[in-house]
Amino acid sequence: MLDKISRFFLPPAKSTFAPSVDNLFSFITLVSIIMLIGITVAMIYFIIKYRKRSDNDVTSLVDHNNALEVTWSIIPLGLILIVFSWGFRDYIRMFTPPPDAYEINVTAQQWLWKFTYANGKSSVGKLYVPQNRPVRLVMKSKDVIHSFFVPDFRIKHDVLPDRYTDVWFQAPDTGRSQIFCTQYCGTGHSNMLGTVIVQTNNQFEKWLKQGAGGKPSGMSLADYGKQLYGSQGCKACHSTDGSKIVGPTWKGIYGSKVALSDGKTVTVNENYIRESILNPGAQIVKGFPNVMPTFQGQLNNDQIDAIIAYIKSLK
């Protein structure tokens, strides 16, 4: 019964403690439905049975019933204690990672997720984890409060500036799951998405040993730039169809003249794009906030060249 309720209301359970969380949710839902039906039926019965039939009807002088009052106090108290003990047990479990958990550092910033692994490799927007192995996320924010949420894993935790928070999970099966930010963090909040990619241990170790990730063989520079546009979180702030979101659209911007916030005008060429990637606060386009983080140390020269090539292709 509890499994059927959780499958109806909740997304797929893809972590080891998700079933227990789902069962608690289903238990609360089932008890609430039973109480709702019971109370509603009792109300209707009492309304009919004790309705005023004439002007001469007088209200009974019975003011209470000890047995009834004790009963309706003890039953809810018992249910509350069950829910508390169940939830507290799961809470302790969810926030006590195993000592052998694989640690990944998570950096949140407007509006992307960056993941750094034990060997120094990093990824943006995609969290790679090994199958059936405890993974501990040590999280911090570079700007405002964010919140890391993976519905499939039933984990959610605030990510704060100037301090570390952590959460852990273990995914028994390979596959992909969606990452959300559930704390409003600015205009690009709804685009602050990511993906958890659960791989077999061999696949994960092989991925870790791959370098920083160069251009795949046979892929054009512009297509590689398009890939980086998605994987590095650029799409959270820059559109490619001319629409205005957090930052200027990339469509048709190359070669154009744009007005800056200091009143000057600049031509968008290779040097301007490179500077905007590495030192985004140097020349801010008029009408847009100075919120873009620097990608200094995150993108190499070949990757910057690829992004520039992709921007050039967006006529």
Solvent accessible surface area in square Angstrom, and as a share of the most:
residue,aa,sasa,rsa
1,M,149,0.67
2,L,50,0.25
3,D,81,0.42
4,K,136,0.58
5,I,22,0.11
6,S,11,0.07
7,R,165,0.60
8,F,163,0.68
9,F,109,0.45
10,L,44,0.22
11,P,55,0.35
12,P,86,0.54
13,A,52,0.40
14,K,65,0.28
15,S,3,0.02
16,T,47,0.27
17,F,0,0.00
18,A,0,0.00
19,P,68,0.43
20,S,20,0.13
21,V,39,0.23
22,D,9,0.05
23,N,42,0.22
24,L,25,0.12
25,F,76,0.32
26,S,0,0.00
27,F,39,0.16
28,I,74,0.37
29,T,25,0.15
30,L,47,0.24
31,V,27,0.15
32,S,58,0.38
33,I,78,0.40
34,I,106,0.54
35,M,77,0.34
36,L,118,0.58
37,I,98,0.50
38,G,41,0.39
39,I,97,0.49
40,T,56,0.33
41,V,90,0.52
42,A,38,0.29
43,M,109,0.49
44,I,94,0.48
45,Y,117,0.45
46,F,106,0.44
47,I,114,0.58
48,I,101,0.51
49,K,89,0.38
50,Y,147,0.56
51,R,124,0.45
52,K,136,0.58
53,R,150,0.55
54,S,51,0.33
55,D,136,0.70
56,N,132,0.68
57,D,66,0.34
58,V,136,0.78
59,T,121,0.70
60,S,77,0.50
61,L,174,0.87
62,V,119,0.69
63,D,121,0.63
64,H,97,0.43
65,N,80,0.41
66,N,101,0.52
67,A,74,0.57
68,L,94,0.47
69,E,59,0.27
70,V,81,0.46
71,T,65,0.38
72,W,146,0.51
73,S,63,0.41
74,I,106,0.54
75,I,98,0.50
76,P,44,0.28
77,L,100,0.50
78,G,29,0.28
79,L,40,0.20
80,I,111,0.56
81,L,101,0.50
82,I,81,0.41
83,V,46,0.26
84,F,129,0.54
85,S,65,0.42
86,W,50,0.18
87,G,22,0.21
88,F,108,0.45
89,R,138,0.51
90,D,7,0.03
91,Y,120,0.46
92,I,82,0.42
93,R,103,0.38
94,M,26,0.12
95,F,68,0.28
96,T,85,0.49
97,P,34,0.22
98,P,40,0.25
99,P,148,0.93
100,D,101,0.53
101,A,15,0.12
102,Y,23,0.09
103,E,87,0.39
104,I,0,0.00
105,N,68,0.35
106,V,0,0.00
107,T,13,0.08
108,A,0,0.00
109,Q,4,0.02
110,Q,27,0.12
111,W,8,0.03
112,L,9,0.05
113,W,0,0.00
114,K,40,0.17
115,F,0,0.00
116,T,39,0.23
117,Y,7,0.03
118,A,85,0.66
119,N,90,0.46
120,G,55,0.53
121,K,28,0.12
122,S,49,0.31
123,S,15,0.10
124,V,8,0.04
125,G,14,0.14
126,K,73,0.31
127,L,0,0.00
128,Y,31,0.12
129,V,0,0.00
130,P,1,0.00
131,Q,47,0.21
132,N,90,0.46
133,R,79,0.29
134,P,19,0.12
135,V,1,0.00
136,R,62,0.23
137,L,0,0.00
138,V,21,0.12
139,M,0,0.00
140,K,66,0.28
141,S,9,0.06
142,K,112,0.47
143,D,51,0.26
144,V,59,0.34
145,I,76,0.39
146,H,0,0.00
147,S,2,0.01
148,F,1,0.00
149,F,55,0.23
150,V,0,0.00
151,P,26,0.16
152,D,17,0.09
153,F,1,0.00
154,R,29,0.11
155,I,1,0.01
156,K,105,0.45
157,H,44,0.20
158,D,57,0.30
159,V,0,0.00
160,L,36,0.18
161,P,43,0.27
162,D,151,0.78
163,R,145,0.53
164,Y,141,0.54
165,T,13,0.07
166,D,40,0.21
167,V,2,0.01
168,W,17,0.06
169,F,1,0.00
170,Q,36,0.16
171,A,1,0.01
172,P,48,0.30
173,D,98,0.51
174,T,69,0.40
175,G,33,0.31
176,R,147,0.53
177,S,7,0.04
178,Q,70,0.31
179,I,0,0.00
180,F,78,0.33
181,C,9,0.05
182,T,60,0.35
183,Q,71,0.31
184,Y,153,0.58
185,C,7,0.04
186,G,17,0.16
187,T,104,0.60
188,G,0,0.00
189,H,40,0.18
190,S,85,0.55
191,N,60,0.31
192,M,0,0.00
193,L,82,0.41
194,G,6,0.06
195,T,32,0.19
196,V,0,0.00
197,I,15,0.07
198,V,9,0.05
199,Q,29,0.13
200,T,51,0.30
201,N,70,0.36
202,N,127,0.65
203,Q,97,0.43
204,F,1,0.00
205,E,69,0.31
206,K,137,0.58
207,W,31,0.11
208,L,17,0.08
209,K,167,0.71
210,Q,94,0.42
211,G,54,0.52
212,A,86,0.66
213,G,40,0.39
214,G,59,0.56
215,K,91,0.39
216,P,54,0.34
217,S,121,0.78
218,G,85,0.82
219,M,54,0.24
220,S,58,0.38
221,L,78,0.39
222,A,28,0.21
223,D,77,0.40
224,Y,5,0.02
225,G,0,0.00
226,K,118,0.50
227,Q,87,0.39
228,L,7,0.04
229,Y,27,0.10
230,G,29,0.28
231,S,29,0.19
232,Q,22,0.10
233,G,13,0.12
234,C,16,0.09
235,K,118,0.50
236,A,3,0.03
237,C,18,0.11
238,H,23,0.10
239,S,11,0.07
240,T,41,0.24
241,D,101,0.52
242,G,41,0.39
243,S,53,0.34
244,K,142,0.60
245,I,65,0.33
246,V,10,0.06
247,G,7,0.07
248,P,27,0.17
249,T,31,0.18
250,W,22,0.08
251,K,93,0.39
252,G,39,0.37
253,I,24,0.12
254,Y,69,0.26
255,G,49,0.47
256,S,40,0.26
257,K,151,0.64
258,V,22,0.13
259,A,50,0.39
260,L,5,0.02
261,S,76,0.49
262,D,97,0.50
263,G,66,0.64
264,K,132,0.56
265,T,86,0.50
266,V,30,0.17
267,T,49,0.29
268,V,2,0.01
269,N,58,0.30
270,E,68,0.30
271,N,116,0.59
272,Y,20,0.08
273,I,11,0.05
274,R,88,0.32
275,E,64,0.29
276,S,28,0.18
277,I,14,0.07
278,L,35,0.17
279,N,82,0.42
280,P,17,0.11
281,G,38,0.37
282,A,48,0.37
283,Q,59,0.26
284,I,32,0.16
285,V,21,0.12
286,K,135,0.57
287,G,62,0.60
288,F,39,0.16
289,P,74,0.46
290,N,99,0.51
291,V,49,0.28
292,M,63,0.28
293,P,24,0.15
294,T,54,0.31
295,F,11,0.04
296,Q,119,0.53
297,G,77,0.74
298,Q,41,0.18
299,L,13,0.07
300,N,71,0.36
301,N,90,0.46
302,D,99,0.51
303,Q,12,0.05
304,I,2,0.01
305,D,65,0.33
306,A,0,0.00
307,I,3,0.01
308,I,14,0.07
309,A,22,0.17
310,Y,16,0.06
311,I,6,0.03
312,K,68,0.29
313,S,58,0.38
314,L,30,0.15
315,K,176,0.75
